[in-house]
Amino acid sequence: MKNTFKSLTVLFVLACNFTSIAQIPKSEKQYLIKFHKSTLGENWQNPWNLNEDPTTWYGVQIENNHVVGLKLYRNNLKGKIPAGITALTNLETLNLAFNALEGNLPQEIFKVGTLKTIRLEMNKFSGSLPADYTKMHNLEELSMFNNLLEGEIPDGIGSLQNLKILNLSSNYLEGHLPKSIEKLSKLEQLELFGNKLAGTIDVELGKLMNLKELILSYNKFEGDLPSSVASLNNLEFIQLQGNDFRSLNSLMQLQSQKLAVFDSDDEFLNMKFSKVGVSETRLVDTKFEDVKH
């Protein structure tokens, strides 16, 4: 009898656990349904059956009864991200890259303080970058290349102290490179290819000791490249061509043994680094593969 009672108790506990796992807060489910409608979910490559449990919905990652991931990369999303994304209070990954989303970049996204990854590249987002990032203590990747973003890169971006990847290439951003970027001590990739950024670079890039990729090509930068760049021993990719730099002499002292790509308008430097095994020209800001995170 005792064994039977124990068995029934175990089955009851397991059943309760299974039921709880399948549930998310009503507010989160309502937002997902709203998101599905606003982005023409019936036409997605992998649509949701709204009559089934959210745990079955493609790209929805649930842990501890909360949505922690919305991963809809290359899924034929169209339309706009609806208001109310802050309902996803535990969201860590937002990957909507390679779709056809449009409209102004929702500023609300940057109020979801749990986010670690924001990937919105290869869409049609317009408008400007938000000024305030103070809630984004956990953000490690911000990738928004190939959109229609305008305006300046705000000083506030320097508060993203855990940021490792910043890719804003192929937009219409203008103005100076904000000095606050030198505060991003964990940054590994700084990719700003193909914007309208201009002026001298008043940023101590040498403070970015973990930097592996420095992609500033095809902007309107001028003056001298900061001499501290030569101290960045982890650099693997450097692309500076298509600017109005007066001098890149600081790179004569570059000692990185990891350099794989070097492109500039200085033919002497191009030859110098080609002799140490640097590969032929290629752009490194357009990483089209789906990184599973």
VEXDREN-2710 file (C-alpha; in Angstrom, 1 decimal):
% VEXDREN-2710
k/r/px/py/pz
1/MET/0.0/0.0/0.0
2/LYS/2.8/2.4/0.9
3/ASN/4.6/1.7/-2.4
4/THR/1.3/2.3/-4.3
5/PHE/0.8/5.6/-2.4
6/LYS/4.3/6.7/-3.2
7/SER/3.9/5.9/-6.9
8/LEU/0.7/7.9/-7.1
9/THR/2.3/10.8/-5.3
10/VAL/5.2/10.8/-7.8
11/LEU/2.9/10.7/-10.7
12/PHE/0.8/13.5/-9.3
13/VAL/3.9/15.7/-8.8
14/LEU/5.2/14.9/-12.3
15/ALA/1.8/15.8/-13.7
16/CYS/1.7/19.1/-11.8
17/ASN/5.2/19.9/-13.0
18/PHE/4.3/19.2/-16.6
19/THR/1.3/21.4/-16.4
20/SER/3.3/24.3/-14.9
21/ILE/6.0/23.9/-17.6
22/ALA/3.4/24.4/-20.3
23/GLN/2.2/27.7/-18.9
24/ILE/3.5/31.3/-19.4
25/PRO/1.9/34.4/-17.9
26/LYS/-1.2/35.6/-19.8
27/SER/0.4/38.9/-20.5
28/GLU/3.3/37.2/-22.3
29/LYS/1.0/35.0/-24.4
30/GLN/-1.1/38.0/-25.3
31/TYR/1.9/39.9/-26.5
32/LEU/3.1/36.9/-28.6
33/ILE/-0.3/36.7/-30.3
34/LYS/-0.2/40.4/-30.9
35/PHE/3.3/40.1/-32.4
36/HIS/2.1/37.2/-34.6
37/LYS/-0.8/39.3/-36.0
38/SER/1.3/42.5/-36.5
39/THR/4.0/40.6/-38.5
40/LEU/1.6/38.6/-40.7
41/GLY/2.2/35.4/-38.9
42/GLU/-0.1/33.4/-41.2
43/ASN/2.5/34.0/-44.0
44/TRP/5.6/33.1/-41.9
45/GLN/7.8/30.4/-43.2
46/ASN/7.2/28.6/-39.9
47/PRO/3.8/29.8/-38.7
48/TRP/2.4/29.3/-35.2
49/ASN/-0.8/27.3/-34.5
50/LEU/-2.4/29.7/-32.0
51/ASN/-4.7/26.9/-30.8
52/GLU/-1.7/25.0/-29.5
53/ASP/0.5/25.7/-26.4
54/PRO/3.2/28.4/-26.8
55/THR/5.8/25.7/-26.1
56/THR/5.1/24.4/-29.6
57/TRP/5.5/27.7/-31.3
58/TYR/8.5/28.0/-33.6
59/GLY/11.3/30.2/-32.3
60/VAL/9.7/30.7/-28.8
61/GLN/12.1/29.6/-26.1
62/ILE/10.5/29.1/-22.7
63/GLU/12.3/28.6/-19.4
64/ASN/10.8/28.6/-15.9
65/ASN/7.4/29.5/-17.3
66/HIS/8.7/32.6/-19.0
67/VAL/9.6/33.5/-22.6
68/VAL/13.4/33.9/-22.7
69/GLY/13.9/33.8/-26.4
70/LEU/12.1/35.0/-29.6
71/LYS/14.2/33.6/-32.4
72/LEU/12.5/34.1/-35.8
73/TYR/15.6/34.6/-38.0
74/ARG/14.8/34.4/-41.7
75/ASN/11.1/33.6/-41.2
76/ASN/9.4/35.9/-43.7
77/LEU/8.2/38.4/-41.0
78/LYS/6.6/41.5/-42.5
79/GLY/5.0/44.5/-40.9
80/LYS/6.0/46.1/-37.6
81/ILE/7.0/45.1/-34.1
82/PRO/4.0/46.0/-32.0
83/ALA/4.1/48.0/-28.8
84/GLY/4.2/46.2/-25.5
85/ILE/7.3/44.0/-25.9
86/THR/8.2/44.9/-22.3
87/ALA/5.5/42.3/-21.4
88/LEU/8.3/39.8/-22.1
89/THR/9.9/40.5/-18.7
90/ASN/12.5/37.7/-18.9
91/LEU/13.4/38.0/-22.6
92/GLU/17.2/37.3/-23.2
93/THR/17.4/36.8/-26.9
94/LEU/15.5/38.8/-29.6
95/ASN/16.6/37.5/-33.1
96/LEU/14.4/38.9/-35.9
97/ALA/17.2/39.2/-38.4
98/PHE/16.7/38.7/-42.2
99/ASN/13.1/39.5/-42.5
100/ALA/11.1/42.4/-43.9
101/LEU/10.1/44.3/-40.8
102/GLU/9.7/48.0/-41.1
103/GLY/8.7/51.2/-39.3
104/ASN/10.6/53.1/-36.7
105/LEU/13.0/51.2/-34.5
106/PRO/10.9/50.5/-31.4
107/GLN/12.5/52.3/-28.4
108/GLU/10.7/50.0/-26.1
109/ILE/13.1/47.1/-26.9
110/PHE/15.8/49.0/-25.0
111/LYS/13.7/48.9/-21.8
112/VAL/13.8/45.1/-21.6
113/GLY/16.7/44.9/-19.2
114/THR/17.1/41.2/-19.4
115/LEU/18.1/41.2/-23.0
116/LYS/21.6/39.8/-23.8
117/THR/21.2/39.6/-27.6
118/ILE/19.4/42.0/-30.0
119/ARG/19.7/41.0/-33.7
120/LEU/17.6/43.0/-36.1
121/GLU/19.9/43.1/-39.1
122/MET/18.7/42.9/-42.7
123/ASN/15.3/44.5/-42.2
124/LYS/13.9/47.9/-43.0
125/PHE/13.8/49.7/-39.7
126/SER/14.0/53.4/-39.9
127/GLY/14.3/56.2/-37.3
128/SER/17.1/56.8/-34.8
129/LEU/18.9/54.9/-32.1
130/PRO/17.7/55.4/-28.6
131/ALA/19.6/57.8/-26.3
132/ASP/19.1/55.8/-23.1
133/TYR/20.6/52.3/-22.5
134/THR/20.9/52.5/-18.7
135/LYS/18.6/49.4/-18.3
136/MET/20.6/47.3/-20.6
137/HIS/23.1/45.9/-18.1
138/ASN/23.1/42.5/-19.7
139/LEU/23.3/43.3/-23.4
140/GLU/26.2/41.5/-25.1
141/GLU/25.3/41.8/-28.8
142/LEU/23.6/44.7/-30.7
143/SER/23.4/43.9/-34.4
144/MET/21.4/46.2/-36.7
145/PHE/23.3/46.3/-40.0
146/ASN/21.5/46.8/-43.3
147/ASN/18.6/48.9/-42.1
148/LEU/17.5/52.5/-42.7
149/LEU/18.6/54.0/-39.4
150/GLU/19.5/57.7/-39.3
151/GLY/20.9/60.3/-36.9
152/GLU/23.9/60.0/-34.7
153/ILE/25.3/57.2/-32.5
154/PRO/24.3/58.5/-29.0
155/ASP/26.7/59.0/-26.2
156/GLY/24.5/56.8/-24.1
157/ILE/25.8/53.7/-25.9
158/GLY/28.8/53.8/-23.7
159/SER/26.7/52.5/-20.8
160/LEU/26.5/49.1/-22.4
161/GLN/29.4/47.8/-20.3
162/ASN/28.9/44.1/-21.1
163/LEU/28.6/44.7/-24.9
164/LYS/30.9/42.4/-27.0
165/ILE/29.4/43.0/-30.5
166/LEU/28.3/46.4/-31.9
167/ASN/27.3/46.1/-35.6
168/LEU/25.6/49.2/-37.1
169/SER/27.0/48.8/-40.6
170/SER/25.1/49.8/-43.8
171/ASN/22.8/52.4/-42.4
172/TYR/22.6/56.2/-42.7
173/LEU/24.2/57.1/-39.4
174/GLU/26.1/60.4/-39.3
175/GLY/28.0/62.6/-37.0
176/HIS/31.1/61.8/-34.9
177/LEU/32.0/58.6/-33.3
178/PRO/31.0/59.2/-29.6
179/LYS/33.9/59.2/-27.2
180/SER/31.8/57.1/-24.8
181/ILE/32.6/54.0/-27.0
182/GLU/36.0/53.8/-25.3
183/LYS/34.1/52.7/-22.1
184/LEU/33.1/49.4/-23.8
185/SER/36.0/47.5/-22.4
186/LYS/34.5/44.1/-23.3
187/LEU/33.9/45.0/-26.9
188/GLU/35.2/42.5/-29.4
189/GLN/33.6/43.7/-32.7
190/LEU/33.1/47.3/-33.7
191/GLU/31.5/47.3/-37.2
192/LEU/30.3/50.6/-38.7
193/PHE/30.9/50.0/-42.4
194/GLY/29.0/52.1/-44.9
195/ASN/27.5/54.9/-43.0
196/LYS/28.0/58.7/-43.1
197/LEU/30.1/59.0/-39.9
198/ALA/32.5/61.9/-40.2
199/GLY/35.2/64.0/-38.5
200/THR/38.2/63.0/-36.5
201/ILE/38.1/60.1/-34.1
202/ASP/38.4/61.4/-30.6
203/VAL/38.1/58.0/-29.0
204/GLU/40.9/56.2/-27.3
205/LEU/40.4/52.9/-29.2
206/GLY/43.4/51.5/-27.4
207/LYS/41.2/51.1/-24.3
208/LEU/39.2/48.4/-26.2
209/MET/41.8/45.7/-25.3
210/ASN/39.5/42.8/-26.4
211/LEU/38.8/44.2/-29.8
212/LYS/39.1/41.7/-32.6
213/GLU/37.3/43.5/-35.5
214/LEU/37.6/47.2/-36.3
215/ILE/35.5/48.0/-39.3
216/LEU/35.2/51.7/-40.1
217/SER/35.4/51.5/-43.9
218/TYR/33.4/53.7/-46.3
219/ASN/32.5/56.6/-44.0
220/LYS/33.9/60.2/-43.9
221/PHE/36.4/59.9/-41.1
222/GLU/39.3/62.2/-41.3
223/GLY/42.4/63.3/-39.5
224/ASP/44.8/60.8/-37.9
225/LEU/43.8/57.3/-36.7
226/PRO/44.3/57.3/-32.9
227/SER/47.8/56.0/-32.1
228/SER/46.5/53.7/-29.4
229/VAL/45.1/51.4/-32.1
230/ALA/48.7/49.9/-32.4
231/SER/48.4/48.5/-28.9
232/LEU/45.4/46.3/-29.8
233/ASN/47.1/42.9/-29.9
234/ASN/43.9/40.9/-30.5
235/LEU/42.9/42.5/-33.8
236/GLU/42.0/40.0/-36.5
237/PHE/40.1/42.2/-39.0
238/ILE/40.9/45.8/-39.8
239/GLN/39.0/47.7/-42.6
240/LEU/39.6/51.4/-42.9
241/GLN/39.3/52.0/-46.7
242/GLY/37.0/54.6/-48.2
243/ASN/37.6/57.4/-45.6
244/ASP/39.6/60.6/-45.6
245/PHE/42.2/59.7/-43.0
246/ARG/45.2/62.0/-43.2
247/SER/47.5/59.4/-41.6
248/LEU/47.5/55.7/-40.6
249/ASN/51.1/55.8/-39.4
250/SER/50.1/54.6/-36.0
251/LEU/49.5/51.2/-37.5
252/MET/53.2/50.9/-38.4
253/GLN/53.7/49.7/-34.8
254/LEU/50.8/47.2/-34.8
255/GLN/52.1/43.9/-33.4
256/SER/49.0/41.7/-33.6
257/GLN/49.9/38.2/-34.6
258/LYS/46.3/37.3/-35.3
259/LEU/45.6/39.6/-38.2
260/ALA/43.7/37.9/-41.0
261/VAL/42.2/40.9/-42.9
262/PHE/43.7/44.3/-43.4
263/ASP/42.3/46.9/-45.9
264/SER/43.1/50.6/-46.1
265/ASP/43.8/53.3/-48.6
266/ASP/47.5/53.2/-47.7
267/GLU/49.1/50.8/-50.2
268/PHE/52.3/50.6/-48.2
269/LEU/50.4/49.4/-45.1
270/ASN/48.4/47.0/-47.3
271/MET/51.6/45.5/-48.6
272/LYS/53.2/45.4/-45.2
273/PHE/50.5/43.4/-43.7
274/SER/50.0/41.2/-46.7
275/LYS/53.5/39.9/-46.1
276/VAL/52.4/38.5/-42.8
277/GLY/49.7/36.2/-44.2
278/VAL/46.8/38.6/-44.4
279/SER/44.2/37.3/-46.8
280/GLU/42.7/39.2/-49.8
281/THR/40.1/41.9/-49.3
282/ARG/36.7/40.8/-48.0
283/LEU/34.0/42.5/-46.0
284/VAL/33.5/41.0/-42.6
285/ASP/30.5/43.0/-41.4
286/THR/27.9/40.9/-43.3
287/LYS/27.7/37.7/-41.3
288/PHE/24.7/36.0/-42.9
289/GLU/24.8/32.8/-41.0
290/ASP/22.3/32.2/-38.3
291/VAL/24.2/32.2/-35.0
292/LYS/22.2/30.0/-32.6
293/HIS/21.9/32.2/-29.5
END
